[in-house]
Amino acid sequence: MLTLTENATAIVKELTTAPDAPETAGLRISSAPETGFAVAATPQPEPGDLVVEQDGATVYLDQPAAEQLDAMVLDAGVDETGSLQFGLMAQG
């Protein structure tokens, strides 16, 4: 199952715990034919999504993404231009 680094956990929680966000808010990763994956904050999972919860961070994965990311670790950070970047690496 997908796991999150400490950085990714903090960023996902920051993106999804705004005062007006529902308790079911999470980061959704879905498979995208052209780009590999699409990542977006969402108020709730879509039907059939796999729910990954880690240290208060919630990530939703559509079925193809869940299969592709099963043994991966999600990392996140902010680059030198201030843009949010997500990365994946194999679980060690």
Sine and cosine of phi, psi and omega as CSV:
sin_phi,cos_phi,sin_psi,cos_psi,sin_omega,cos_omega
0.00,0.00,0.56,-0.83,0.05,-1.00
-0.83,0.56,0.68,-0.73,0.13,-0.99
-0.85,-0.52,0.25,-0.97,-0.04,-1.00
-0.86,-0.51,0.58,-0.81,0.14,-0.99
-0.97,0.26,0.17,-0.99,0.04,-1.00
-0.87,0.50,-0.67,0.75,0.04,-1.00
-0.88,0.47,-0.72,0.70,-0.01,-1.00
-0.90,0.44,-0.65,0.76,0.02,-1.00
-0.86,0.50,-0.73,0.69,-0.01,-1.00
-0.90,0.44,-0.68,0.74,-0.03,-1.00
-0.94,0.35,-0.67,0.74,0.03,-1.00
-0.87,0.48,-0.70,0.71,0.02,-1.00
-0.89,0.47,-0.66,0.75,0.01,-1.00
-0.90,0.44,-0.64,0.77,-0.01,-1.00
-0.94,0.33,-0.43,0.90,-0.18,-0.98
-0.90,-0.44,0.09,1.00,-0.03,-1.00
-0.89,-0.45,0.52,0.85,0.09,-1.00
-0.88,0.48,0.48,-0.88,-0.04,-1.00
-0.81,0.59,-0.53,0.85,-0.03,-1.00
-1.00,-0.08,0.04,1.00,-0.01,-1.00
-0.99,0.17,0.62,-0.78,0.06,-1.00
-0.93,0.36,0.34,-0.94,0.02,-1.00
-0.88,0.47,-0.37,0.93,-0.02,-1.00
-1.00,0.05,0.05,1.00,-0.04,-1.00
-0.89,0.46,0.57,-0.82,0.02,-1.00
-0.34,-0.94,0.04,-1.00,0.08,-1.00
-0.99,-0.12,0.80,-0.59,-0.02,-1.00
-0.96,-0.29,0.78,-0.62,0.09,-1.00
-0.93,-0.38,0.85,-0.53,0.01,-1.00
-0.80,-0.60,0.45,-0.89,0.02,-1.00
-0.96,0.29,0.66,-0.76,0.01,-1.00
-0.75,-0.66,0.86,-0.51,-0.12,-0.99
-0.82,0.58,-0.67,0.74,-0.10,-1.00
-0.99,0.14,-0.61,0.80,-0.17,-0.99
-0.94,-0.35,-0.08,1.00,-0.04,-1.00
0.99,-0.15,-0.93,0.38,0.00,-1.00
-0.62,-0.78,0.54,-0.84,0.14,-0.99
-0.93,-0.37,0.68,-0.73,-0.03,-1.00
-0.82,-0.57,0.78,-0.63,0.00,-1.00
-0.42,-0.91,0.57,-0.82,0.15,-0.99
-0.95,0.32,0.64,-0.77,-0.05,-1.00
-0.61,-0.79,0.52,-0.85,-0.03,-1.00
-0.95,0.30,-0.36,0.93,-0.05,-1.00
-0.26,-0.96,0.29,-0.96,0.02,-1.00
-0.95,0.31,0.39,-0.92,0.15,-0.99
-1.00,0.08,0.40,-0.92,0.06,-1.00
-0.83,0.56,0.73,-0.68,0.02,-1.00
1.00,0.00,-0.12,0.99,0.01,-1.00
-0.92,0.38,0.59,-0.81,0.17,-0.99
-1.00,0.09,0.72,-0.70,-0.02,-1.00
-0.97,-0.23,0.82,-0.57,0.07,-1.00
-0.91,-0.41,0.87,-0.49,0.03,-1.00
-0.88,-0.48,0.76,-0.65,0.00,-1.00
-0.56,-0.83,0.88,-0.47,0.07,-1.00
0.77,0.64,0.66,0.75,0.05,-1.00
1.00,0.02,-0.07,1.00,0.05,-1.00
-0.99,-0.17,0.67,-0.74,0.00,-1.00
-0.87,-0.49,0.78,-0.63,0.05,-1.00
-0.82,-0.57,0.72,-0.69,0.08,-1.00
-0.95,-0.30,0.69,-0.72,0.00,-1.00
-0.83,-0.56,0.78,-0.63,0.13,-0.99
-0.94,0.34,0.23,-0.97,-0.13,-0.99
-0.85,0.53,-0.74,0.67,0.03,-1.00
-0.89,0.47,-0.65,0.76,0.02,-1.00
-0.91,0.41,-0.64,0.77,0.01,-1.00
-0.86,0.50,-0.66,0.75,0.01,-1.00
-0.93,0.37,-0.68,0.73,-0.05,-1.00
-0.95,0.31,-0.49,0.87,-0.09,-1.00
-0.97,-0.23,0.22,0.98,-0.11,-0.99
-0.81,0.59,-0.66,0.76,-0.06,-1.00
-0.92,-0.38,0.56,0.83,-0.07,-1.00
-0.91,-0.41,0.29,-0.96,0.07,-1.00
-0.88,-0.48,0.78,-0.63,0.05,-1.00
-1.00,-0.03,0.80,-0.60,0.08,-1.00
-0.87,-0.48,0.34,-0.94,0.01,-1.00
-0.49,-0.87,0.43,-0.90,0.04,-1.00
-0.19,-0.98,0.04,-1.00,0.03,-1.00
-0.92,-0.40,0.79,-0.61,-0.02,-1.00
-0.99,0.15,-0.03,-1.00,-0.09,-1.00
-0.91,0.42,-0.30,0.95,0.04,-1.00
-1.00,-0.05,-0.02,1.00,-0.01,-1.00
1.00,0.01,0.11,0.99,0.01,-1.00
-1.00,0.10,0.65,-0.76,0.05,-1.00
-0.97,0.25,0.75,-0.66,-0.01,-1.00
-0.81,-0.58,0.69,-0.72,0.10,-0.99
-0.93,-0.38,0.56,-0.83,0.04,-1.00
-0.65,-0.76,0.34,-0.94,0.00,-1.00
-0.80,-0.59,0.60,-0.80,0.10,-1.00
-0.59,-0.81,0.38,-0.93,-0.01,-1.00
-0.94,0.35,0.58,-0.81,0.08,-1.00
-0.93,0.38,0.69,-0.73,-0.06,-1.00
-0.98,-0.18,0.00,0.00,0.00,0.00
